[in-house]
């Protein structure tokens, strides 16, 4: 399943305007940044000073001035940066992430040609379900994934074949998340949104980039 739920965008990704401003930063609570342009004009009730009658030969004083231009807001959205809760598990040939805001499982694997493949699945595990299959015995030094990861791994043969057995139990933590919207500005000055990319940082400090549209992933840091 390669469909990103709107829940992640609704819960985590709120895009704000003005690319020149610093990135929007939030912790599990998102607000929308609103740009307000204030234009100060002279009141019609304010009379301009007149030249005294005692000096009729004096040259009139110029009171005109060139108004300052009002800057046009940049319609391109700024990156969204926040802290989210994830679960993480490393496998023989890949990795799984569970993202709490969207209740999704992101699978990192490689296809037969070695191309990095990013797949997204809903987390269908609920409390009370069987957490593991005791009939499955992992090889020495490896473990069977449990709960949401285990349910997906047992029920989806493609995921199981791509990842292999887990190398360690899953761990949960709070981590840095980013979303960078893709798109262009059209002739009317409007931003037309297109596929963007996500950045997720692991507990070890490794950053992964997930590219929408292409459905690929890459490790940004060693």
Buried (B, 14 or more C-beta within 10 A) or exposed (E): EEEBBEBBBEBBBBBBBBBEEEEBEEEEEBEEEEEEEEEEEEEEEEEEEEEEEEEEEEEEEEEEEEEEEEEEBBBBBBBBBBEBBBBBBBBEEBBBBBBBBBBBBBBBBBEEEEEBBBBBBBBEBEEEEEBBEEEEEEEEEBBBBBBBBBBBBBEBEEBBEBBBBBBEEBEEEEBBBBBBBBBEEEEEEEBEEEEBBBBBBBEEEEBBBBBBEEBBBEEEEE
